[in-house]
Amino acid sequence: MSVVTDLCNHYAGVMQDHSAEAVYEAIGRRIVDARKQRGISQEKLAAESGIDRSHLGFIEQGRRRPTIATLLNKITKALGLSLEKVFRGL
């Protein structure tokens, strides 16, 4: 299991109303919001992150579970976000 999956399962356990899937969906929405606030297309963020655009789309939809390397070192770095900001309040 990845570190991100462990974190999502932890937050899902803390927030009994939320499943791990709901946490991944919330993370995806935060990525979309940050991307749109910066005026970056999904294609551009994928290119800057070094990941496939369709994979990024699935992450944004909460349908893929990104590894810590993908989430922290690629996506959040390209968006200028901290991992804490992505998970805060979940």
Order of alpha helices (4+ residues) and beta strands (2+ residues): alpha-alpha-alpha-alpha-alpha
